[in-house]
Amino acid sequence: MAAATENDDNDSLANHLKPDSEPAPVNLSPPPPAEEKPLSKNAQKKQLKQQRYEAKKAEKKAQEKEHKRKEGERKHKEWEETLANATEEERLKLIESRRSLRKERMEKRSEEKEKKMERLTKAKEIGQNIVIDVDFAHLMSESEISSLVQQIMYCYAVNGRSSSPCHLWLTGVQGEMSTQLDRLPGFEKWFIEKESRCYIEAMADRKENLVYLTADSETILEDLDPKDIYIIGGLVDRNRFKGITMNKAQDQGIKTAKLPIGEYMKMSSSQVLTVNQVLEILVKFLETRDWKTSFFTVIPQRKRTGVDPVVDCSKPEPLSEEHQEEDDLLERKKVCVEAPLESGS
């Protein structure tokens, strides 16, 4: 009897705790993606133009690669035929001559590398300080970060080749940005300042000399002051974040300026420059102290309208082997993604 009563009590308690109705099943499936707004006709035309440009560039690159391969095969075949038709004595002389040439090239490359390091060391001591602010990684996709990393690689190569290089800084290097930079061949040996902190912290004692370059500024940059530190916004965003660099500089209480492009040329509908183009313009100005030459040497024709004035853009000296190898590496890796005109937004 006691056992029966105990069972009845348990049943009563269970009934009391049982909900009046079963809970509704929880839908764990992700919500349907939001419908993207259709592109305007103007945006569609721009997109189509960019796609055609990319396709044409890829085709040209493939043709150059094939031509280079065939040229290599032709030279190798000529060398083999020359050895086959030579006497034993002539063959030994040819091989020895080739070895000597290779040794000379290696020595020349080593000498050029030493000179490059001397220029960069001098720039670190007395050169113009230029910062690439990469503290925008949280706003970019992985592919956009990858594009910016390639542009930074091009910046470093261009600066290293310059007769008047700047002292280059990367600030705000964290997370995915740091990871992708570390993947670059030889990045750990770059002669560059790499800072995980923002420039406002890393250069707190020189805040009055910080100048953020942004197209939204009302101040036109007439000259580069050796005392100032010029900041380029490292943001590849396809113009999603308009005015972000200007707002950042104002919030931090630092000076701003914009390149005097409008005084020398009229830009086409493509109102954007890559980060490396902005850096190259500044480096070219350090060499020439001439904005016109700097703009017309760096900014591609497709971004300009009207007839170009007469500018001394004579063919540069042929690239050394070391620099040619750098350019080959860049051509293989460079991604043509553009940043806004002020290189940030």
C-alpha positions in Angstrom: 0.0 0.0 0.0 2.8 2.4 0.9 4.5 1.5 -2.4 1.3 2.2 -4.4 0.9 5.6 -2.6 4.5 6.5 -3.4 3.9 5.7 -7.1 0.7 7.8 -7.2 2.6 10.7 -5.7 5.4 10.4 -8.3 2.8 10.3 -11.1 1.1 13.3 -9.7 4.4 15.2 -9.5 5.3 14.2 -13.1 1.9 15.4 -14.3 2.4 18.6 -12.5 5.8 19.3 -14.0 4.7 18.3 -17.5 4.0 21.4 -19.7 0.5 22.0 -21.0 1.7 21.7 -24.6 4.8 20.5 -26.4 7.3 23.4 -27.3 7.4 24.3 -30.9 10.4 22.8 -32.8 13.3 25.1 -33.1 14.4 26.0 -36.7 18.2 25.7 -36.8 18.5 26.3 -40.5 20.2 29.6 -41.4 18.0 32.5 -42.5 17.6 33.0 -46.2 20.2 35.4 -47.6 19.1 38.9 -48.1 18.3 39.8 -51.7 21.0 41.9 -53.2 20.0 45.2 -54.8 20.3 45.1 -58.6 23.1 47.2 -60.0 22.3 50.4 -61.7 23.0 50.7 -65.5 26.0 52.9 -64.8 27.4 50.3 -62.3 26.7 47.5 -64.8 28.7 49.3 -67.5 31.6 49.9 -65.0 31.5 46.3 -64.0 31.5 45.1 -67.6 34.3 47.5 -68.5 36.4 46.1 -65.5 35.7 42.5 -66.6 36.8 43.2 -70.1 40.0 44.9 -68.8 40.7 41.9 -66.6 40.1 39.4 -69.4 42.3 41.4 -71.8 45.1 41.6 -69.1 44.9 37.9 -68.4 45.1 37.1 -72.2 48.1 39.4 -72.6 49.8 37.9 -69.6 49.2 34.4 -71.0 50.7 35.4 -74.3 53.8 36.9 -72.7 54.2 33.7 -70.6 54.0 31.6 -73.7 56.4 33.8 -75.6 58.9 33.6 -72.7 58.6 29.8 -72.6 59.2 29.5 -76.4 62.1 32.0 -76.2 63.7 29.9 -73.5 63.3 26.7 -75.5 64.8 28.4 -78.6 67.9 29.6 -76.7 68.3 26.2 -75.1 68.1 24.5 -78.4 70.6 26.9 -79.9 73.0 26.3 -77.0 72.8 22.5 -77.5 73.4 22.8 -81.2 76.4 25.1 -80.7 77.9 22.5 -78.3 77.2 19.6 -80.6 78.9 21.3 -83.6 81.9 22.4 -81.6 85.2 20.6 -81.1 86.1 19.3 -77.6 88.4 22.3 -77.0 85.8 24.8 -78.2 83.1 23.1 -76.1 85.2 23.5 -72.9 85.9 27.2 -73.7 82.1 27.8 -74.3 81.2 26.2 -71.0 83.9 28.1 -69.1 82.8 31.4 -70.7 79.2 30.7 -69.7 80.3 30.0 -66.1 82.3 33.2 -66.0 79.3 35.2 -67.2 77.1 33.6 -64.6 79.7 34.4 -61.9 79.8 38.1 -63.1 76.0 38.3 -62.9 76.0 36.9 -59.4 78.7 39.4 -58.3 76.8 42.3 -59.9 73.6 41.2 -58.2 75.4 41.1 -54.8 76.8 44.6 -55.4 73.4 46.0 -56.4 71.9 44.5 -53.2 74.5 46.1 -51.1 73.9 49.5 -52.7 70.1 49.0 -52.2 70.7 48.3 -48.5 72.9 51.4 -48.2 70.1 53.6 -49.7 67.4 52.1 -47.4 69.7 52.5 -44.4 70.3 56.1 -45.2 66.5 56.6 -45.7 65.9 55.2 -42.3 68.2 57.8 -40.8 67.3 60.9 -42.8 64.7 59.9 -45.4 61.0 60.8 -45.7 58.8 58.7 -43.4 55.8 57.3 -45.2 53.2 55.1 -43.4 50.8 52.6 -44.9 48.0 52.3 -42.4 46.7 48.7 -42.6 44.5 49.0 -39.5 41.4 48.3 -41.7 41.7 44.6 -42.0 38.4 44.0 -40.0 36.6 45.9 -42.8 38.0 43.8 -45.7 37.3 40.3 -47.0 40.2 37.8 -47.2 40.6 38.4 -50.9 40.7 42.2 -50.4 43.4 41.8 -47.7 45.3 39.6 -50.2 45.0 42.3 -52.8 46.4 44.9 -50.4 49.3 42.6 -49.4 50.3 42.4 -53.1 50.1 46.1 -53.4 52.4 46.4 -50.3 54.8 44.0 -51.9 54.9 46.3 -55.0 55.4 49.3 -52.8 58.5 47.7 -51.2 60.0 46.8 -54.6 59.4 50.3 -56.1 60.9 51.9 -53.0 63.9 49.7 -53.1 64.7 50.5 -56.7 64.4 54.3 -56.1 67.5 56.5 -56.0 65.8 58.5 -53.2 63.8 55.9 -51.3 61.5 56.8 -48.3 61.6 55.1 -44.9 58.5 52.8 -45.2 56.3 51.9 -42.2 53.4 49.4 -41.9 51.2 50.1 -38.9 48.2 48.3 -37.5 49.6 44.9 -38.6 47.5 42.4 -36.9 45.3 39.3 -37.5 44.8 38.1 -41.1 46.8 41.0 -42.4 49.9 39.9 -40.4 49.3 36.3 -41.4 49.2 37.1 -45.1 52.2 39.4 -45.0 54.2 36.7 -43.2 53.5 34.4 -46.2 55.4 36.7 -48.6 58.8 35.3 -49.6 61.5 36.9 -47.6 59.2 39.3 -45.7 61.0 38.8 -42.5 64.1 40.3 -44.2 62.4 43.4 -45.5 64.0 46.7 -44.5 60.8 48.2 -43.2 59.2 49.2 -39.9 56.4 46.8 -39.0 54.1 47.9 -36.1 51.2 46.0 -34.6 50.1 49.3 -33.0 48.3 52.2 -34.8 50.6 55.0 -36.0 48.9 57.3 -33.5 50.4 55.2 -30.7 53.7 54.1 -32.3 54.5 57.8 -33.2 52.8 59.5 -30.2 55.8 61.8 -29.7 55.5 63.1 -33.3 51.7 63.5 -33.5 52.0 67.1 -34.7 54.0 65.8 -37.8 51.4 63.2 -38.8 49.6 64.0 -42.1 46.9 61.7 -43.5 46.6 61.8 -47.3 43.0 61.8 -48.2 41.1 63.2 -51.2 38.5 64.6 -48.8 41.0 67.0 -47.4 40.7 70.7 -48.2 44.5 71.1 -47.9 46.5 70.6 -51.0 49.9 69.0 -50.6 52.3 71.5 -52.3 55.6 69.8 -51.1 56.9 67.0 -48.9 58.2 68.2 -45.6 61.1 66.0 -44.3 59.8 66.6 -40.8 56.3 65.3 -41.6 55.1 61.7 -41.7 52.7 61.0 -44.5 50.1 58.3 -44.1 48.5 56.3 -46.9 45.2 54.5 -46.1 45.7 50.8 -46.7 42.1 49.9 -47.5 40.8 47.9 -50.5 37.1 48.3 -50.3 35.7 49.2 -53.8 34.6 52.5 -52.3 32.2 51.1 -49.7 33.5 53.2 -46.9 33.5 56.8 -48.2 35.3 59.4 -46.1 36.6 56.8 -43.6 40.2 58.0 -43.7 39.2 61.7 -43.3 36.9 60.9 -40.4 39.7 58.8 -38.8 42.2 61.6 -39.1 39.7 64.2 -37.7 38.9 61.9 -34.7 42.6 61.6 -34.0 43.2 65.3 -34.3 45.9 65.0 -36.9 46.5 67.0 -40.1 45.2 66.0 -43.6 46.2 66.8 -47.1 45.5 65.6 -50.7 47.7 65.2 -53.7 47.5 68.1 -56.1 46.4 65.8 -59.0 43.7 68.2 -60.2 46.2 71.0 -60.8 48.0 68.9 -63.4 45.5 66.5 -65.0 41.8 65.6 -65.2 41.0 62.1 -64.0 38.6 59.9 -66.0 35.5 58.2 -64.6 37.8 55.7 -62.8 38.5 57.9 -59.8 40.8 55.4 -58.0 44.5 54.8 -57.4 46.0 51.8 -55.9 48.0 52.0 -52.7 51.2 51.3 -54.6 50.4 54.0 -57.1 50.2 56.6 -54.4 53.4 55.4 -52.8 55.2 55.4 -56.2 54.0 59.0 -56.9 55.5 60.1 -53.6 58.7 58.3 -54.2 59.0 59.7 -57.7 58.4 63.2 -56.3 61.3 62.6 -53.8 63.5 61.9 -56.9 62.3 64.7 -59.1 60.6 67.3 -56.8 58.1 67.6 -59.7 54.5 66.7 -59.3 53.7 66.8 -63.0 56.4 64.3 -63.8 55.4 62.1 -60.9 51.7 62.0 -61.9 52.2 61.4 -65.6 54.9 58.8 -65.0 52.8 56.8 -62.5 49.1 57.3 -63.3 48.1 55.1 -66.2 46.6 56.6 -69.4 43.3 54.9 -68.9 42.7 56.9 -65.7 43.4 60.2 -67.5 41.4 62.3 -69.9 42.6 64.7 -72.6 46.0 65.0 -74.2 49.1 64.5 -72.1 51.5 67.5 -71.9 55.1 67.0 -72.8 56.7 65.3 -69.8 60.2 63.8 -69.7 59.2 60.2 -69.4 62.2 58.8 -71.3 62.8 55.1 -71.0 64.4 54.2 -67.7 67.6 52.3 -67.5 67.1 48.5 -68.1 66.3 46.8 -64.8 69.2 44.9 -63.1 68.8 41.1 -62.7 67.8 41.5 -59.1 65.1 44.1 -59.9 64.0 42.1 -63.0 63.4 39.1 -60.7 61.4 41.3 -58.3 59.2 42.5 -61.2 58.7 39.0 -62.5 57.6 37.9 -59.0 55.3 40.9 -58.7 53.8 40.2 -62.2 53.0 36.6 -61.1 51.5 37.7 -57.8 50.0 41.2 -58.4 46.2 41.4 -58.2 44.7 44.3 -60.0 42.2 45.5 -57.3 42.0 49.2 -56.9 41.7 51.4 -53.9 40.0 54.7 -53.8 41.8 57.9 -55.0 43.1 58.8 -51.6 44.2 55.1 -51.3 42.0 54.6 -48.3 38.5 55.9 -48.8 
